[in-house]
């Protein structure tokens, strides 16, 4: 079984090795000890480990130009067809089709300066989903796992499930959203069904028709008898039987849990709330994500595909962005009204940004030199813009940050020390994040 241990060992100045790893030499010279104290306070906050996260994953690589980083002064072939609009942050503009998020900008932060060198879907997905670069070259369509995902690590940190799984992914798992060596117990529970359908019913959350609870209990007893059989190397890495046991227990808990039944009863929401989120699959899945974190689930990935806009990007996004904008703005507003925003971290990102020049097909291609990431909740300072790209959006040039910095920020906000060392079932150490320095502007 995997373990999570902190790196310790004090130096003569009283700092631990973990502190030095977290800050790095540059951080000590710029942020100083105030930055260290800020990070310590955030990570040590007793409420941090009670927080949940909704990760809105825009699969394919969302364009930064047509969302959070428009370039109105760039040549037309770069700036594109959309106009910028003012936001609630003085001097900051978003794309014209993000009207609701522009008005709500005082509640959120945008990082405009994350960059990396993984310009294909498989590698970029892995880097942003785990905070760890792939170990070998990875193709665009690859489903790879060299390191546990943010969601799996959070589930592992939170411990045993109490009725509901600790990690959900709706409606599918991202390429690198799995647990790697942490094991099947910390894989996401997938909800493929469309909650916008009137017949929405989550697989394994309701008893099959005609199967009485008593009969189901007897079957569980039968399974228990089988489970008494001696397992060969039960604690060995990757034992598929142990993984199936974990899934079986989760499935049984889901079927018999009133909390699970309630969380998935999206039809109990008022028409007003459902309409505010948008009566479409993305809108209702976002509402379901809110219901899951409200029920105590610590990590939910809301997978939204279709952002690989190599062609016809402007007509596609002209139709798509207004509804998407409505859903995200409603999610933030709903969390705030329910007193949940301080305890829920909302992330919006994909694997990279898009190329500066519009191509011959009227689209933008893969571009990892610049991307925008939105973050809100969990005491993230609202109205914050971190970093900048150059005039044409070619590259992050101010406050340049890495996926490691992003992952470290997420872990810190969830009360997980990014300098933690994980241990595989074979005893091999694996640092949670190689550079455990969070983005200080996003800490409370």
Order of alpha helices (4+ residues) and beta strands (2+ residues): beta-alpha-alpha-beta-alpha-beta-beta-alpha-beta-alpha-alpha-beta-beta-alpha-alpha-alpha-alpha-alpha-beta-alpha-beta-beta-beta-beta-beta-beta-beta-alpha-beta-beta
